[in-house]
Amino acid sequence: MDGDVMQALTPVQVVALVGVLGVGAQWLAWRFRLPAIVLMLGVGLVVGPVLGWFIPDRDLGPIYRPLISVAVAIILFEGGLTLEYHRLGDARPAVKRLVFLGAPLGWALSALVLWLAVGLSWQAAAVFGGVMVVTGPTVIAPMLRQARLRARPAQVLQWEAIVNDPIGVLIAVLLLEIVLVLETGLSMGAAAWLLGTGIGFAALAGWAGGQAMALSFRRGWVPEYMKVPMLFVSVIAIFAVTDSVLHETGLLAVTIMGMVLANAKLSSYTELHRFKEQATILLVSGVFVLMASSLDFASLEQLTWRAALFVVFTVALARPLQVLLPLIGTRLPMNERWLIALTGPRGVVMVAVSGLFGDKLVEAGIPDGAALAPLAFIIVLATVIIHGFTLAPLARRLGLSGPERPGLLVVGGSPFAVALAQALEKAGVGTLIADTNRQHLIQARQAAIPTYYGDILGEAAEHQVEFIAYPAVLAASDNDAYNTLVATDLGPELGRDAVWQISRVRDQSRHALPAQLGGQRLANSPTFDALNQRLAEGWTLRSTRLSDEYDLDDWQADRPGAEPLVVVSKAGTLRFNAEDQPVAVQSGDWITAFVPPALSAPKDGGEDDLAAEAADVARQHREKAETGS
């Protein structure tokens, strides 16, 4: 019955099924804070080997394997696009050691474990050991976001994963070619020439392709609307050409091409990267569902208790040694070394490449090649589950996670920013005030509020500001255009639902900007002058926690005329009262609001004294602006 149902599916229905399952699994993972790869593999296993509804080899035919190869190539190209050298900062020495020393060491240790613990032949162990170097950038990135890891260890883990992806594949390619050469009787000289020319050609082609694309974009030879299509076809073309010279070296070529473009400082780089990132999400979803659907349970049954031993040795021995030994003598603190050593999830490249290489080994007369694909599934599932659920508590234990309390980045130093930070402090929210004018930060520093002097969008801020501690942003400087620029730039990174900005002075005129620019607008459309004018007139910002005994109705009755500004939920999320989405309040939430002057008289010091002081400073600020001093 299952076969009849599946035979009735058209190719369009197959694509729709894979897309819905893959993207749906990613959405569920985001919604319930679960490792996405586990859900994607799970739904693939259910519709494939469990229910038999979808078997890729049967329903896609000979195009199935080429589709996987092209998808992996595009995924690695997007990974190369993230390798901007200036973003490394002080993580550069550690990443270099993990790449040049850690990758070969990881291959040797993994191959040894596969040979001794699992019982694979030396040929299969050597090839799969190279694939084991790969740590999965598509898997580590969401884990880092969920764990709220500090900047430097997060950079090391992400860069190691991206750079080692093609290196691990390249090691596996070298060993695969050596094995095939030995099996076919080709001389070592001829084999060395084949490998050397293939790898050299791939590296040269990737570099030349990246330089050509950068030059054509910079000179304006390609119109803006054709840049992404041109990039896509160039990546596929370079992958196809280099792969025809030596199998799988195309992965190295496209990764190098992405790295060249990432460091070319193109004006349109941000748009290209965002589009490629979205395309990669679709491809990763599809590849995982396809690979899981193609798994044969009969191959899993061939694995014994040695597979479990393989997982234990990989997580507890091979990975820690691969990291700790190369990092000896570096300035990286021990807690960061241990976190990196105990974090090594595997991902899509391992699953895809293992299946391809395993088939080649079987064709060459090495039956152990059939074990590569099921072993890859087991190690991917095990490492994703282990690291997905232990990374956050491990980071907290080692003191390498961001603060547990919610954080707000306020762009623009002013009396309003200071008053807001002081009110939110009572609600357990940490605030950072950033401004390009040092004078605007004087009052915040006097109030012991964390500040950043400089452009929050500049390269220096990437290394000096722990953005992970401030998942919400309010652009509230005295420069309307800069507020819009900040909100527009940070919106795609943080999510537009976490970026707000105060209203522009001329929003209601012909100078109003398109709705897609900027962040969410605050309710009642307050401008910079209006917010600070209120403080000068005696209004204050107060934070109050609601409960079952003291609900919103009680709060409104005690504060007639008060205007809610921010709500901090008991779960720790922060939301401003926006024009298009008024905040909802429930028991246990903190509500921060503008309170009228009649209700703002100091009672017994503390919070009200601070509010009065902020109002006095705001009044002085307004008077100076009026006199032009």
Salt bridges, closest charged atoms under 4 A:
ASP59 OD2 - ARG58 NH2 3.18
GLU78 OE2 - HIS273 ND1 3.79
GLU84 OE1 - HIS86 NE2 3.78
GLU84 OE2 - ARG87 NE 2.60
ASP90 OD2 - ARG152 NH1 3.19
GLU160 OE2 - ARG319 NH1 2.78
GLU224 OE1 - LYS227 NZ 3.08
ASP243 OD2 - HIS247 ND1 3.76
GLU336 OE1 - ARG152 NE 2.89
ASP359 OD2 - ARG65 NH2 3.62
GLU404 OE2 - ARG396 NH1 3.99
GLU425 OE2 - ARG405 NH1 3.24
ASP435 OD2 - HIS440 ND1 3.29
GLU459 OE2 - HIS86 NE2 3.94
GLU462 OE1 - ARG87 NH1 3.24
ASP507 OD1 - ARG504 NE 3.78
ASP507 OD2 - ARG521 NH1 2.48
GLU563 OE1 - ARG534 NH1 2.68
GLU607 OE1 - LYS426 NZ 3.25
ASP608 OD1 - ARG542 NE 2.92
ASP616 OD1 - ARG619 NH1 3.53
GLU626 OE2 - ARG622 NE 3.97
